[in-house]
Amino acid sequence: MVRWLQGRAELLPRANAGVAHRRRAKEVTTPSDVAAWMKATLDEEGTLYQDVAAANIAVKFGEPFVTISEVSGNQVIDKAVLAAFNKITKDVVWIRSERYWRPRQPHDVTGRQQPY
């Protein structure tokens, strides 16, 4: 049997056939992954409220991507996630008074943060 299989390694069952699948299942989520989810949600829904996003991030991606604000005591999105989100969303503005992101509109002032 061994002589017949020599040179035909593709016919042998791979000892580590499931390793690649196990690696994919254990891949580490990064702030960029979370930011991509935020962008996709914003693109789909048209707005992204910070409190709703933080709650969904905690459930979908885990506690490492949210923190508790020292000022308000509310759950907020981690700074590394926000930095990654800012890098991939150049045409998005932050409405500070209502704490949400939306696509830039013609009447918006320069910069990400809007005064209203």
Rosetta blueprint (number, residue, H / E / L):
1 M L
2 V H
3 R H
4 W H
5 L H
6 Q L
7 G L
8 R L
9 A H
10 E H
11 L H
12 L L
13 P L
14 R L
15 A L
16 N L
17 A L
18 G L
19 V H
20 A H
21 H H
22 R H
23 R H
24 R H
25 A H
26 K L
27 E L
28 V L
29 T L
30 T L
31 P H
32 S H
33 D H
34 V H
35 A H
36 A H
37 W H
38 M H
39 K H
40 A H
41 T H
42 L H
43 D H
44 E H
45 E H
46 G L
47 T L
48 L E
49 Y E
50 Q H
51 D H
52 V H
53 A H
54 A H
55 A H
56 N H
57 I H
58 A H
59 V H
60 K H
61 F L
62 G L
63 E H
64 P H
65 F H
66 V E
67 T E
68 I E
69 S L
70 E L
71 V L
72 S L
73 G L
74 N L
75 Q E
76 V E
77 I E
78 D L
79 K H
80 A H
81 V H
82 L H
83 A H
84 A H
85 F H
86 N H
87 K H
88 I H
89 T L
90 K L
91 D L
92 V E
93 V E
94 W E
95 I E
96 R L
97 S L
98 E L
99 R L
100 Y E
101 W E
102 R E
103 P E
104 R L
105 Q L
106 P L
107 H L
108 D L
109 V L
110 T L
111 G L
112 R L
113 Q E
114 Q E
115 P L
116 Y L
